[in-house]
């Protein structure tokens, strides 16, 4: 099968940053779906994994953790899907990624894709939706009766863009405040439903201009270290801070002690990485999000599309994300990788059903 991969970890402007590779067609394990990938999107995790380092891969490594495609074979123990299903998922960071014609993925972290969206539109949502959902409803523990103010730092990014929508639809008593610093990013987060928009470069002062000196919950999607002091100042006693962004420097947890603040971190690959007993929760929540999309309650966060998945286009996507100005998500139509002459295995094709 065709794949866009790497063997060396190079800068995104290096001509050999990514290569086109011919790899063996993968064979499904018992719980696996074999998916013909039609569209992918690119996330900051892709950029972090690809960041330059001395390591050299003995065989080409395929990145990519967002995909929409068609199931073309199933493992012997699959019960939730059948050949021909159109699915979406974020995948597993410990397995080969979605920048390939074919990909294996555990059925427990997969759902049927929303019918309302095209493949490219849908490919923008799985990783960010899982991240936002787990952060808001599992890490922070918000629910439909929760009240107070939620501050989303990085509201115009991929995760922030879906977090705003989920919060507005599922937390009717919570005021959603998002950060954005440019006119175009402010307009974007307002269009997604944020009640208020403040400037993350001047957080306490910008909130004070809105008459707000404390918030009950903070979801930080980037630059945790940069915002740590502001978050510590702004969080209310017994509040909750959740972040998805790591830091090169340790955070001063003592700043949270006097207020008895709860702090948590979210990593959406935890379930698949450690094969936790509740892996199915990710498939279930993707199913919920797909339903919300088809009901018109959630929209795609797609703002930029690349027409073909090639070494050059994937490197371009990484450069765009590295620029730090991306609003929403970037997706790539990857159907050009399909090899119509290849015969993919259909093991157990009649065994699974939805």
SVG drawing of the C-alpha trace seen along z (x, -y; Angstrom):
<svg xmlns="http://www.w3.org/2000/svg" viewBox="-31 -47 52 62">
<polyline fill="none" stroke="black" stroke-width="0.4" points="0.0,0.0 1.0,-3.6 1.8,-5.7 3.3,-9.1 5.9,-8.4 9.3,-9.3 12.5,-7.6 14.4,-10.7 12.9,-13.4 13.6,-16.6 12.4,-20.2 9.2,-20.7 11.0,-22.8 13.5,-20.0 12.9,-18.4 13.0,-14.9 10.8,-15.7 8.3,-13.0 8.7,-10.3 6.3,-8.2 6.6,-4.5 5.3,-1.2 4.3,0.8 2.7,4.3 -1.1,4.2 -1.9,4.6 -3.6,7.8 -6.5,7.2 -6.1,8.6 -9.2,10.0 -10.7,6.6 -9.4,4.6 -11.0,2.9 -9.1,2.5 -10.0,-0.9 -9.4,-2.4 -8.6,-6.0 -10.3,-8.8 -9.4,-11.9 -7.2,-12.9 -6.5,-16.0 -3.3,-17.2 -3.0,-18.0 -0.3,-19.6 0.5,-16.1 1.7,-15.2 4.1,-18.2 5.4,-17.3 6.0,-13.7 7.8,-14.7 10.0,-17.4 13.6,-17.1 15.8,-14.7 18.6,-12.3 16.5,-9.1 16.3,-7.2 13.5,-4.7 14.6,-1.3 11.4,-1.1 9.1,-4.0 6.9,-5.4 3.4,-6.6 2.0,-9.4 -1.5,-10.8 -4.3,-10.6 -7.6,-11.6 -9.3,-9.7 -12.5,-9.0 -12.7,-6.0 -14.5,-2.8 -14.2,0.5 -12.9,3.1 -12.1,6.0 -12.8,6.9 -11.1,9.1 -12.6,12.4 -13.9,10.9 -15.4,7.7 -19.1,7.3 -19.9,3.6 -19.0,3.0 -19.3,4.6 -17.5,4.2 -18.7,1.1 -19.3,-1.0 -18.1,-4.6 -16.2,-5.3 -14.3,-8.0 -11.7,-7.8 -8.5,-9.3 -6.6,-6.0 -3.8,-4.9 -0.5,-6.7 1.3,-3.4 0.2,-2.0 0.8,-3.1 -1.2,-6.3 -3.7,-7.4 -1.4,-9.0 -1.7,-5.8 -4.1,-4.1 -5.0,-1.5 -5.0,-1.6 -5.8,0.8 -7.8,-0.5 -9.4,1.2 -13.2,1.2 -13.6,-0.1 -12.3,-3.6 -14.3,-3.9 -17.8,-5.1 -19.9,-5.5 -19.1,-8.9 -21.7,-11.6 -23.7,-11.5 -24.1,-15.2 -20.5,-15.9 -18.1,-15.1 -15.1,-12.9 -12.8,-16.0 -15.2,-17.9 -15.6,-15.0 -11.9,-14.2 -11.3,-17.4 -13.3,-16.3 -12.4,-12.9 -9.2,-13.7 -10.3,-17.1 -13.8,-15.9 -12.4,-13.1 -10.0,-15.5 -12.6,-18.1 -15.2,-15.6 -12.9,-13.8 -11.5,-17.1 -14.9,-18.7 -17.0,-15.8 -14.5,-13.2 -11.5,-15.2 -13.4,-18.3 -16.6,-16.4 -19.1,-18.9 -22.6,-17.7 -26.0,-19.1 -26.8,-20.6 -23.4,-22.3 -23.3,-26.0 -20.7,-28.7 -18.1,-30.1 -15.9,-28.0 -12.8,-29.6 -11.4,-27.9 -7.9,-29.1 -7.1,-28.7 -10.7,-28.9 -9.9,-29.3 -7.7,-26.1 -8.9,-22.7 -9.7,-21.5 -11.1,-24.9 -13.3,-25.1 -15.1,-21.8 -15.0,-22.4 -17.0,-25.6 -19.6,-23.8 -19.9,-20.9 -20.1,-23.2 -22.8,-25.4 -24.9,-22.3 -24.5,-20.1 -23.9,-22.6 -26.9,-25.0 -26.2,-26.6 -22.5,-27.3 -21.2,-30.6 -18.6,-29.9 -15.7,-32.3 -13.1,-31.7 -9.8,-33.4 -8.7,-34.8 -6.4,-37.7 -7.0,-38.5 -10.1,-39.9 -10.6,-36.8 -10.1,-34.4 -12.5,-36.4 -15.1,-36.3 -14.6,-32.5 -15.1,-31.7 -18.1,-33.9 -19.6,-32.1 -19.1,-28.8 -21.2,-30.1 -18.9,-31.6 -20.8,-33.9 -17.7,-36.1 -14.3,-36.4 -11.2,-37.7 -7.5,-38.2 -5.3,-35.4 -2.3,-37.8 -3.9,-39.9 -6.0,-37.4 -6.8,-39.0 -7.2,-42.5 -9.3,-41.3 -11.7,-39.4 -11.9,-42.4 -13.1,-44.5 -16.0,-42.1 -16.7,-42.4 -15.2,-39.0 -12.5,-38.4 -13.0,-34.6 -14.0,-31.6 -15.1,-28.2 -13.5,-26.0 -10.5,-26.4 -9.7,-24.3 -6.2,-25.2 -5.5,-23.9 -2.0,-25.4 0.9,-27.1 0.1,-25.9 3.3,-27.3 2.7,-30.7 -0.8,-30.9 -0.1,-29.2 0.1,-32.3 -3.0,-33.8 -5.0,-30.6 -3.9,-30.3 -5.1,-33.9 -8.4,-33.5 -9.7,-30.1 -12.3,-30.2 -11.8,-28.4 -12.6,-24.6 -12.4,-25.2 -10.9,-22.8 -8.2,-23.4 -7.6,-20.9 -4.8,-21.1 -3.8,-19.2 -0.5,-21.0 2.7,-19.9 5.5,-22.2 9.3,-22.1 9.3,-23.6 7.5,-22.1 4.3,-23.9 4.2,-25.4 1.4,-23.4 1.6,-25.3 -0.2,-28.2 -3.4,-26.0 -3.2,-24.9 -4.8,-27.8 -7.9,-27.6 -8.1,-23.8 -8.1,-23.7 -8.3,-20.4 -5.9,-20.0 -6.0,-17.4 -4.3,-16.5 -5.9,-15.0 -4.2,-12.8 -6.7,-11.3 -4.5,-8.3 -4.4,-7.0 -7.2,-4.5 -5.8,-3.0 -2.1,-3.2 -2.8,-1.3 -5.7,0.8 -7.9,-0.3 -11.1,1.7 -13.2,-1.3 -11.7,-1.8 -15.3,-1.5 -16.1,-4.9 -14.2,-6.6 -16.2,-4.9 -19.4,-5.7 -18.5,-9.4 -17.6,-9.6 -21.0,-8.1 -22.6,-10.9 -20.7,-13.6 -21.7,-12.1 -25.3,-12.2 -25.0,-15.8 -23.5,-16.7 -26.3,-15.0 -28.8,-16.8 -27.2,-20.1 -26.0,-20.8 -22.2,-20.6 -20.5,-21.8 -17.2,-20.9 -14.2,-22.9 -12.6,-22.7 -11.1,-26.0 -8.5,-24.8 -8.2,-21.8 -5.3,-20.3 -6.4,-18.4 -3.9,-15.5 -1.8,-13.7 1.8,-13.8 5.1,-14.3 5.0,-18.0 1.4,-18.6 1.9,-16.9 5.1,-19.0 3.1,-22.1 0.4,-21.2 3.0,-20.8 4.5,-24.2 1.1,-25.8 0.5,-24.4 4.0,-25.4 3.1,-29.0 0.8,-29.2 -1.9,-31.2 -4.2,-28.3 -7.9,-28.8 -10.0,-25.6 -8.6,-22.6 -6.8,-21.6 -7.7,-18.5 -6.3,-16.6 -8.2,-14.5 -6.1,-11.3 -7.9,-9.2 -5.0,-9.7 -3.1,-7.0 -5.6,-4.3 -4.2,-1.6 -7.1,-0.3 -5.2,2.8 -4.4,3.8 -6.3,6.8 -6.9,6.1 -7.7,9.0 -11.3,9.4 -10.8,11.7 -14.1,12.3 -16.0,10.1 -19.3,11.8 -18.7,12.2 -19.4,8.7 -22.5,6.7 -23.4,3.3"/>
</svg>
